Amino acid sequence: MASERDEAESTLSRFLREEAQRIARFTARRVTADLPIGGTGARRRLRMVYQEQVEELARHLDIHGEEGPRLYGESQRRYGATRLSQGVSLTDTLSERSHLLDAMIEIWGLRHGAMPSEIARLLTAAFAETTEQLGDVFLTYQRAESAAFQEAALLETIVNHLDEAILVVERDGLVSYVTPVLEDLLGYPPRLLTGFYLDRLEGLMERLDFRDLDGEPIPTSSLPYYQVLHTEEPQLIPALRVRRADGTDAVVEVHSVPVFDEDGELRGAVSTLRDRTESFRQTQALEEAVRESRRMHARLLVRSRLEAVGTIAGSAAHALNNQLNVITLRLRKLRELEEAKEATHAIERSVREIAKLVSRFQQLAAEPRTGEVQAIDVARIAQEALALVRTDFEGSNVEIRHREGDAGPALGVSEVLLTFLTALLSGAKDASPPGGSVELETERSEDWLVLRVTDHGPPLGKEELDQIFEPLSSTTAARSLTLAAGRDAVRRWGGEVEAAYVEEVGNVYTIRLLPATEEAVEEASRGEVEAPAPLRAAAPTPVHRVLVVDDDPDNAAMLADLVEGAGAEAVTAGTGEDALEAAAKSEPDAALVDLLLPDMKGWEVVRRLKEQSPSLRIAVVSGLAVTRAERAKSEADEVFRKPIDSDDVLHFLGL
């Protein structure tokens, strides 16, 4: 019996030595089968690692005989520790072992047919011991470093939730750590780089295809990480093009900084990659929108360029304020970790950059508006708009009809309404097929003066209708700047703008204006002045439960985290209806309400919450500027502008 076992060990060892390269090749092919790799470089590097593993098992069988499988498994602890330090998960590490065993069994079958039970027993024992030892390495690390592990896990969770990938490159070019965000950013899993030298990743580097914004190739020697290792100075490329795994282009910012040891010797470099694709796209859309705005202004000769740029600046500032608010709240949490001081440097730099950008946008948005709010003749403006667009309609073979009803004076600014109405009519013409028609109606209701534009083109869905007035909408970027400016102006005058598809009628765009009275004109003029910032009063009674209402999941989550971190309970809602339902169920002591919600205005949510619970403490939290008139009419107890001062919010909540 002993001789049979010795024969089996000898046979298996001989087989492994003879087929080591083939087994390694099979394994590498299967491990990388679902990975987006370029060339054969990555597969070749993995093949060398797996071949060493096969030959090591053969050596253990030759030297230790029956004890070989067990000792081989113990030897894999070092391999497990290496993969752990490289940030590779236990699941991926065990998956590699499984592929290696499958390759051994398959190649044995191709060469010798059915595998004898003694050979199968040896392989099973070797890989069972390997699995146990690898699992023990990961578990031992967690137990031995429990406190440090928890802090590191928290820090890693925060880092991985940032919208940037982080790479650590050693002095010799070895990539020792990559965050999972790389896969979200470029589509390449971190294990394609971790543990390999950048100068040996020829296939992958060719696939990434680094270029400047004009499409000119960027050599490896000019990339920030390479420059840092040679100059020992921080390096930054604000925007470069990179090819994603799916073949599309991403625009990324690459920033690399040197890392030194206690003696001042260079250890390596830390590189961050931030996705700037959407910012780049929005910049292009903004440039196109500005060009279209200039063309529209040239035809109308009545609308100032500053009004349009101020509108887009205000809209962009609101969107950026939402993101800046999330980063500010995350930064507050990250600063609580001593180990996170170095990581906060990159975040603080991003916050400063965004803050400067928002400040410039807000300055543009705060410039004086064109004209004073006053009583305007709606019927006359409708006639002027028809005269301006009639030639364009005739050239497109689309009929325009006007149904004039009882109108009268409304609250607004003549040139702004004329520009807005002209843009709506032009958009309706473009949406109508040749031979179709567009209708313009004016009428008076009990509370409003109404302008209604209807096109009979293909019906638009809710999402398309919502995008019409978005300043950087990809589908309406050419005209959306003017439409967004007009909608915002009508809202400032106290009016409403609505877009909807009406069955058997068409796409209907409705402008509702307040009738002009002396009181309404005076109130609208005052509404241009922004409400003052909140003042610190005596600390109010602490709340126990807070309702957070925000349709941005990140903002809602971070505000809830701020509340819970201060010792109170947080309940979140993403729409006005959800907020009212949650308030009825949870009976909160206070509420933080965003102004822009998908189903109703934030002011309406505040009013209805107060109706449900008059004692409810409510603060409006918004990236928009809130006017004195809005503040005076609202039942909100306080107004906070994004990015918020978290201490002010906690003070308001008594926390």
C-alpha positions in Angstrom: 0.0 0.0 0.0 2.8 2.4 0.9 4.5 1.6 -2.4 1.3 2.5 -4.3 1.2 5.8 -2.5 4.9 6.5 -3.3 4.2 5.6 -6.9 1.2 8.0 -7.0 3.3 10.8 -5.5 6.1 10.2 -8.0 3.7 10.0 -10.9 1.9 13.2 -10.0 5.2 15.0 -9.4 6.5 13.9 -12.8 3.2 14.9 -14.5 3.3 18.4 -12.9 6.8 19.1 -14.0 6.2 18.0 -17.6 2.9 19.9 -18.0 3.6 22.9 -15.8 3.7 25.4 -18.7 0.6 23.9 -20.3 -1.3 23.9 -17.0 -0.3 27.5 -16.3 -1.3 28.5 -19.8 -4.8 26.9 -19.4 -5.3 28.6 -16.0 -4.2 32.1 -17.2 -6.5 31.9 -20.2 -9.5 31.1 -18.0 -8.7 33.7 -15.3 -8.5 36.4 -17.9 -11.4 35.2 -20.1 -13.8 37.8 -18.8 -11.3 40.6 -18.3 -10.8 43.5 -20.8 -7.1 43.1 -21.4 -5.0 44.4 -24.2 -2.4 42.2 -25.9 -0.9 39.1 -24.2 1.2 40.9 -21.5 -1.2 40.4 -18.6 -1.8 36.7 -19.5 1.9 36.1 -19.8 2.6 37.5 -16.4 -0.1 35.4 -14.7 1.1 32.3 -16.6 4.6 32.7 -15.0 3.0 33.0 -11.5 0.9 29.9 -12.0 3.8 27.9 -13.4 5.8 28.6 -10.3 2.8 27.3 -8.2 2.6 24.0 -10.2 6.4 23.4 -9.9 6.3 24.2 -6.2 3.7 21.4 -5.6 5.9 19.0 -7.6 8.9 19.9 -5.4 6.9 19.3 -2.2 5.8 15.9 -3.5 9.4 14.9 -4.3 10.8 16.1 -1.0 8.1 15.3 1.5 6.1 12.5 -0.1 2.8 11.9 1.7 3.2 15.1 3.7 3.7 17.1 0.5 0.1 18.3 -0.1 -0.2 19.5 3.5 3.2 21.3 3.4 2.4 22.8 0.0 -0.9 24.2 1.5 1.1 25.8 4.3 3.5 27.3 1.9 0.6 29.1 0.2 0.2 31.4 3.2 3.0 33.6 1.8 1.1 33.8 -1.5 -2.1 34.7 0.3 -0.4 37.4 2.3 1.0 38.9 -0.9 -2.4 38.9 -2.6 -3.9 40.5 0.6 -1.3 43.3 0.6 -2.1 43.9 -3.1 -5.8 44.5 -2.2 -7.0 41.3 -4.0 -10.1 39.8 -2.3 -10.3 36.3 -0.8 -12.9 35.4 -3.4 -10.6 36.3 -6.4 -7.7 34.5 -4.7 -9.7 31.3 -4.2 -11.1 31.5 -7.7 -7.5 31.4 -9.1 -6.8 28.3 -7.1 -10.0 26.7 -8.4 -9.0 27.4 -12.0 -5.5 25.9 -11.4 -7.0 22.7 -10.1 -9.4 22.5 -13.0 -6.6 22.8 -15.4 -4.6 20.0 -13.8 -7.6 17.7 -13.9 -8.4 18.5 -17.5 -4.8 18.2 -18.8 -4.4 14.8 -17.0 -7.6 13.6 -18.7 -6.3 14.7 -22.2 -3.0 13.0 -21.6 -3.8 9.9 -19.5 -7.6 9.5 -19.5 -9.4 8.8 -16.2 -7.5 10.0 -13.1 -6.6 7.3 -10.6 -8.1 7.7 -7.2 -4.7 8.1 -5.5 -3.7 10.9 -7.8 -7.1 12.6 -7.2 -6.7 12.2 -3.5 -3.3 13.9 -3.5 -4.6 16.9 -5.6 -7.7 17.2 -3.4 -5.7 17.2 -0.3 -3.3 19.8 -1.7 -6.0 22.2 -2.7 -8.2 21.6 0.3 -5.2 22.5 2.5 -4.5 25.5 0.3 -8.0 26.8 0.6 -7.9 26.4 4.4 -4.6 28.2 4.7 -5.6 31.1 2.4 -8.8 31.6 4.4 -6.9 31.5 7.6 -4.5 34.2 6.4 -7.3 36.6 5.7 -9.1 35.8 8.9 -5.9 36.0 11.0 -5.2 39.4 9.6 -8.6 40.7 10.5 -8.4 39.3 14.0 -4.9 40.4 14.8 -5.5 43.9 13.4 -9.1 44.3 14.4 -9.0 47.9 15.5 -6.7 49.0 12.7 -8.6 46.9 10.3 -11.9 48.6 11.2 -10.4 52.0 10.8 -8.7 51.0 7.5 -12.0 49.5 6.3 -13.8 52.7 7.1 -11.2 54.8 5.4 -11.2 52.5 2.4 -15.0 52.7 2.2 -14.9 56.5 2.2 -12.1 56.6 -0.4 -13.9 54.1 -2.6 -17.0 56.2 -2.5 -15.1 59.2 -3.9 -15.4 59.7 -7.6 -11.7 59.1 -8.2 -9.4 56.2 -8.6 -6.2 56.0 -6.5 -3.0 54.1 -7.6 0.1 53.6 -5.5 3.2 53.2 -7.6 6.5 52.1 -5.9 9.9 53.6 -6.7 10.7 50.9 -9.2 7.3 51.3 -11.0 5.5 48.4 -9.3 1.8 49.1 -8.8 1.2 48.0 -5.2 -2.4 49.3 -4.7 -5.4 50.3 -6.8 -8.9 51.3 -5.6 -11.9 49.6 -7.2 -13.1 52.9 -8.5 -10.8 52.3 -11.5 -13.2 49.8 -12.8 -16.1 52.2 -12.6 -14.0 54.9 -14.2 -12.3 53.0 -17.1 -13.8 49.5 -17.0 -10.5 47.8 -16.1 -10.4 45.7 -12.9 -7.6 46.7 -10.4 -6.1 43.2 -10.5 -4.9 43.8 -14.1 -2.4 46.3 -12.6 -1.9 45.3 -9.0 1.4 43.6 -8.4 2.8 44.4 -11.9 5.3 47.0 -13.2 3.8 49.8 -15.3 6.7 49.7 -17.8 5.8 46.0 -18.5 2.1 46.6 -19.2 2.7 47.3 -22.9 -0.6 45.8 -24.1 -2.7 47.5 -21.5 -1.0 50.9 -21.9 -1.6 50.7 -25.6 -5.2 49.9 -25.0 -5.6 52.9 -22.7 -4.3 55.1 -25.5 -3.5 58.4 -23.6 -4.1 61.5 -25.7 -4.5 65.2 -25.1 -7.9 67.0 -25.8 -6.8 67.5 -29.4 -6.2 63.8 -29.9 -2.4 63.9 -30.0 -0.8 60.9 -28.3 0.8 61.4 -24.9 4.0 59.4 -24.4 4.5 57.3 -21.3 7.4 59.5 -20.2 5.1 62.5 -20.0 2.5 60.9 -17.7 2.4 62.3 -14.2 3.4 59.1 -12.3 6.5 58.7 -14.5 7.4 62.4 -14.1 7.0 62.2 -10.3 9.4 59.2 -10.0 12.0 61.0 -12.0 11.6 64.6 -10.8 10.2 63.9 -7.2 7.8 66.9 -7.8 4.0 66.8 -7.9 2.6 66.6 -11.4 -0.8 67.4 -12.8 -2.6 67.0 -16.2 -6.0 68.7 -15.8 -7.6 66.8 -18.7 -6.5 64.0 -21.0 -8.4 61.4 -23.1 -8.3 57.7 -22.1 -9.8 54.8 -24.0 -12.2 52.8 -21.7 -12.5 49.0 -21.8 -15.7 49.3 -23.9 -14.0 51.4 -26.5 -15.5 54.8 -25.6 -13.4 57.8 -24.5 -13.2 59.2 -21.0 -11.7 62.6 -20.1 -9.8 62.3 -16.8 -7.7 64.5 -14.6 -4.5 62.8 -13.4 -2.6 64.1 -10.4 0.5 62.4 -8.9 2.4 63.3 -5.8 5.6 61.8 -4.4 5.8 59.8 -1.2 9.0 60.0 0.9 10.1 57.8 3.9 11.4 59.2 7.2 14.9 59.7 5.8 13.6 61.8 2.9 14.1 59.0 0.3 11.5 58.6 -2.4 9.2 55.7 -1.8 7.0 56.1 -4.8 4.0 58.0 -6.0 0.3 58.3 -5.3 -1.8 59.0 -8.4 -5.4 60.0 -8.5 -7.7 59.8 -11.6 -10.8 61.9 -11.6 -13.6 61.6 -14.2 -14.0 64.9 -16.0 -16.0 63.4 -18.9 -19.3 64.9 -17.9 -17.7 68.3 -17.1 -16.1 68.2 -20.5 -19.4 67.3 -22.2 -21.2 70.1 -20.3 -18.5 72.5 -21.3 -19.0 71.6 -24.9 -22.8 71.8 -24.5 -22.4 75.2 -22.8 -20.3 76.5 -25.6 -22.9 75.4 -28.1 -25.6 76.9 -26.0 -23.8 80.2 -25.8 -23.3 80.2 -29.6 -27.0 79.5 -30.1 -27.8 82.2 -27.5 -25.8 84.7 -29.5 -27.6 83.8 -32.7 -30.9 84.2 -31.0 -29.9 87.5 -29.5 -28.8 88.8 -32.9 -32.2 88.0 -34.4 -34.2 89.5 -31.5 -31.9 92.4 -30.7 -33.6 92.8 -27.3 -32.1 90.3 -24.9 -28.8 91.0 -23.1 -26.2 88.3 -23.2 -25.6 88.8 -19.4 -29.1 87.7 -18.6 -28.6 84.4 -20.4 -25.2 83.7 -19.0 -26.5 84.6 -15.5 -29.3 82.0 -15.9 -27.0 79.2 -16.9 -24.5 80.2 -14.2 -27.3 80.1 -11.6 -28.4 76.6 -12.8 -24.9 75.3 -13.0 -24.1 76.7 -9.5 -27.2 74.9 -8.1 -26.0 71.6 -9.5 -22.4 72.1 -8.3 -23.6 73.2 -4.9 -25.4 69.9 -4.5 -22.1 68.0 -5.2 -20.1 70.4 -3.1 -22.5 69.9 -0.2 -21.9 66.1 -0.4 -18.1 66.5 -0.5 -18.2 69.0 2.4 -20.1 66.6 4.6 -17.9 63.7 3.6 -14.8 65.7 4.4 -16.2 66.5 7.8 -16.4 62.8 8.5 -13.0 62.0 7.0 -11.2 64.5 9.1 -12.2 62.6 12.2 -9.7 59.9 11.3 -6.1 60.6 12.1 -5.0 58.2 9.4 -7.0 60.2 6.8 -5.0 63.4 7.0 -3.0 62.7 3.8 -6.1 61.5 1.9 -8.0 64.8 2.8 -5.4 66.8 0.9 -6.7 65.8 -2.5 -10.3 66.2 -1.3 -9.6 69.7 0.0 -8.0 70.7 -3.2 -11.1 69.5 -5.1 -13.4 71.5 -2.7 -11.4 74.6 -3.2 -11.5 74.3 -7.0 -15.3 73.7 -7.0 -15.9 76.5 -4.5 -14.0 78.9 -6.8 -16.0 77.8 -9.8 -19.3 78.1 -7.9 -18.4 81.5 -6.7 -17.7 82.7 -10.3 -21.0 81.2 -11.4 -22.9 82.8 -8.6 -21.3 86.2 -9.3 -22.6 85.9 -12.9 -26.0 84.8 -11.8 -26.1 87.8 -9.4 -25.6 90.4 -12.1 -28.4 92.9 -12.6 -31.3 91.5 -14.7 -32.4 93.1 -17.9 -35.3 95.5 -17.2 -37.5 96.1 -14.3 -40.5 93.9 -13.4 -43.6 95.9 -14.4 -47.0 95.6 -16.1 -46.6 94.3 -19.7 -49.1 93.9 -22.6 -49.3 90.1 -23.2 -51.3 90.5 -26.4 -48.8 92.8 -28.0 -45.9 90.6 -27.0 -47.7 87.6 -28.6 -48.1 89.6 -31.9 -44.4 90.6 -31.9 -43.3 86.9 -31.4 -45.5 85.8 -34.3 -43.9 88.5 -36.5 -40.4 87.4 -35.6 -40.9 83.6 -36.3 -43.3 83.8 -39.3 -40.6 83.7 -41.9 -39.0 80.7 -40.3 -42.4 78.9 -40.3 -43.0 79.6 -43.9 -39.6 78.2 -44.9 -40.3 75.0 -43.0 -43.8 74.4 -44.5 -45.3 74.5 -41.0 -48.4 76.6 -40.4 -48.7 78.8 -37.4 -52.1 79.8 -36.0 -53.0 82.4 -33.4 -56.1 82.3 -31.2 -56.3 85.5 -29.3 -58.5 85.7 -26.3 -59.0 88.2 -23.5 -55.6 88.9 -22.0 -54.8 92.3 -20.3 -51.6 93.4 -18.5 -49.4 90.8 -16.7 -46.4 91.0 -14.4 -43.1 90.6 -16.1 -40.4 92.1 -18.4 -41.3 92.6 -22.0 -38.1 91.7 -23.8 -37.5 88.6 -21.6 -41.0 87.2 -22.3 -40.7 88.0 -26.0 -37.4 86.0 -26.2 -38.9 83.1 -24.2 -42.1 82.9 -26.3 -40.1 83.2 -29.6 -37.9 80.3 -28.5 -40.9 78.1 -27.6 -42.5 78.8 -31.0 -39.3 77.9 -32.8 -38.9 74.7 -30.8 -42.5 73.8 -31.6 -41.9 74.4 -35.3 -38.8 72.1 -35.2 -40.9 69.4 -33.6 -43.7 69.5 -36.2 -43.5 67.6 -39.5 -43.8 69.4 -42.8 -47.4 70.2 -43.4 -48.1 70.3 -39.6 -49.2 73.3 -37.5 -48.4 75.1 -34.3 -51.0 77.1 -32.3 -50.4 80.1 -30.0 -53.3 81.0 -27.7 -53.8 83.8 -25.2 -56.5 83.7 -22.5 -57.4 85.0 -19.1 -58.5 82.8 -16.2 -59.5 83.8 -12.7 -56.0 83.9 -11.3 -53.7 83.9 -14.4 -52.9 85.4 -17.8 -52.1 82.4 -20.0 -49.9 81.9 -23.1 -50.2 78.4 -24.6 -48.1 77.0 -27.4 -49.2 73.6 -28.9 -47.4 71.5 -31.5 -48.9 68.5 -33.2 -45.7 66.6 -33.8 -44.7 63.2 -32.3 -45.7 63.0 -28.6 -42.9 63.6 -26.1 -42.4 61.5 -23.0 -42.2 63.0 -19.5 -38.4 62.7 -19.5 -38.1 64.6 -22.8 -40.5 67.3 -21.6 -38.6 67.7 -18.4 -35.3 68.1 -20.3 -36.7 71.0 -22.5 -36.0 73.6 -19.8 -32.7 72.1 -18.6 -29.7 74.3 -19.5 -27.4 71.5 -20.4 -29.8 68.9 -21.8 -28.1 66.8 -24.4 -31.3 66.8 -26.6 -32.1 70.5 -26.5 -28.7 72.1 -25.8 -29.0 74.4 -28.8 -32.0 76.2 -27.5 -32.3 75.2 -23.8 -30.2 78.2 -22.6 -32.9 80.6 -23.7 -35.7 78.4 -22.5 -34.2 77.9 -19.1 -33.6 81.7 -18.8 -37.3 82.3 -19.7 -38.7 79.7 -17.3 -36.6 81.1 -14.4 -37.7 84.6 -15.2 -41.4 83.7 -15.2 -40.9 81.9 -11.9 -39.2 85.0 -10.4 -42.3 87.0 -11.4 -44.5 84.6 -9.5 -45.7 82.7 -12.6 -45.5 79.1 -13.7 -44.2 77.2 -16.8 -45.5 73.8 -17.7 -44.8 71.2 -20.5 -47.1 68.2 -21.0 -48.5 65.9 -23.7 -52.3 66.1 -24.0 -54.0 63.1 -25.6 -55.4 64.0 -29.1 -54.1 67.6 -28.8 -50.3 67.5 -28.8 -47.3 68.7 -26.9 -48.5 71.8 -24.9 -46.3 74.4 -23.3 -48.1 76.7 -20.9 -46.9 80.1 -19.5 -49.0 81.4 -16.6 -48.4 85.0 -15.5 -49.8 87.0 -12.6 -52.2 89.8 -13.5 -50.4 93.1 -13.0 -51.4 95.1 -9.9 -49.5 97.8 -8.0 -49.0 95.4 -5.1 -47.8 92.6 -7.3 -45.3 94.8 -9.1 -43.9 96.1 -5.9 -43.6 92.6 -4.3 -41.9 91.1 -7.5 -39.3 93.9 -7.5 -38.5 93.2 -3.8 -38.2 89.5 -4.6 -35.0 90.1 -6.6 -33.1 90.6 -3.3 -31.6 87.5 -1.7 -32.7 86.5 1.8 -30.0 87.1 4.5 -27.9 84.2 5.8 -29.1 82.6 9.1 -27.9 84.1 12.3 -26.9 82.1 15.4 -29.5 82.5 18.1 -29.6 80.7 21.5 -29.5 77.0 21.0 -33.0 75.6 20.6 -34.4 72.4 22.2 -32.6 69.3 20.8 -34.7 67.3 18.3 -34.9 63.5 18.4 -36.1 62.7 14.9 -35.4 64.7 11.7 -37.0 64.3 8.2 -34.5 64.8 5.4 -36.2 65.6 2.0 -33.9 65.7 -1.0 -34.2 64.0 -4.4 -30.4 63.7 -4.7 -29.5 60.4 -2.9 -26.0 61.5 -2.0 -27.2 64.8 -0.4 -30.0 63.0 1.4 -27.6 60.3 2.7 -24.9 62.7 3.9 -27.4 65.0 5.7 -29.0 61.9 7.3 -25.5 60.8 8.4 -24.8 64.3 9.8 -28.0 64.1 11.9 -27.4 60.6 13.1 -23.8 61.4 13.9 -25.0 64.1 16.2 -27.3 61.6 18.1 -30.7 62.0 16.4 -32.7 59.7 14.2 -33.0 60.5 10.5 -35.8 59.7 8.1 -35.2 60.4 4.4 -37.6 61.0 1.5 -36.9 61.8 -2.2 -40.2 63.4 -3.3 -42.8 65.7 -1.8 -45.4 63.0 -1.5 -43.0 60.6 0.2 -42.0 63.4 2.6 -45.7 64.0 3.6 -46.3 60.2 4.1 -43.0 59.8 6.1 -43.9 62.7 8.3 -47.3 61.3 9.0 -45.8 57.9 10.0 -42.7 58.9 11.8 -43.8 62.2 13.5 -40.5 64.0 13.3 -39.5 67.0 15.4 -37.8 68.8 12.5 -37.4 68.7 8.7 -34.7 69.7 6.2 -36.4 70.3 2.9 -34.7 70.8 -0.6 -36.5 73.3 -2.8 -36.2 71.4 -6.1 -38.2 68.1 -5.9 -39.5 66.1 -8.8 -43.2 66.2 -8.0 -43.8 69.5 -6.2 -42.2 72.7 -5.1 -40.2 72.6 -1.8 -42.3 75.6 -0.5 -45.4 73.6 -1.0 -43.9 70.7 1.0 -43.1 73.2 3.8 -46.6 74.5 3.8 -48.3 71.1 3.9 -45.9 69.8 6.6 -46.8 72.8 8.7 -50.5 72.0 8.2 -49.9 68.4 9.4 -47.8 69.6 12.4 -47.7 73.3 13.2 -45.0 72.8 15.8 -42.6 71.1 13.3 -39.3 72.9 13.0 -38.5 73.3 9.3 -35.5 74.6 7.4 -35.1 74.9 3.7 -31.8 73.6 2.3 -31.2 74.5 -1.3 -28.5 75.3 -3.8 -30.7 78.1 -5.2 -30.7 81.6 -4.0 -33.8 82.3 -1.9 -35.3 85.8 -2.1 -36.6 87.9 0.7 -40.1 87.7 -0.7 -40.0 83.9 -0.9 -38.7 83.8 2.7 -41.4 86.2 3.9 -44.2 84.2 2.3 -42.8 80.8 3.4 -43.6 79.1 6.7 -40.0 77.8 6.9 -38.2 78.6 10.2 -34.8 78.9 8.5 -33.0 78.9 5.2 -29.6 77.2 4.5 -27.7 77.6 1.3 -25.7 74.7 -0.1 -22.9 73.9 0.5 -24.2 74.1 4.1 -22.3 75.0 7.2 -22.9 71.8 9.1 -22.5 73.5 12.5 -25.3 75.9 11.6 -27.6 73.1 10.7 -26.8 71.2 13.9 -27.3 74.4 15.9 -30.7 74.8 14.3 -31.6 71.3 15.3 -30.4 71.8 18.8 -27.7 69.2 18.3 
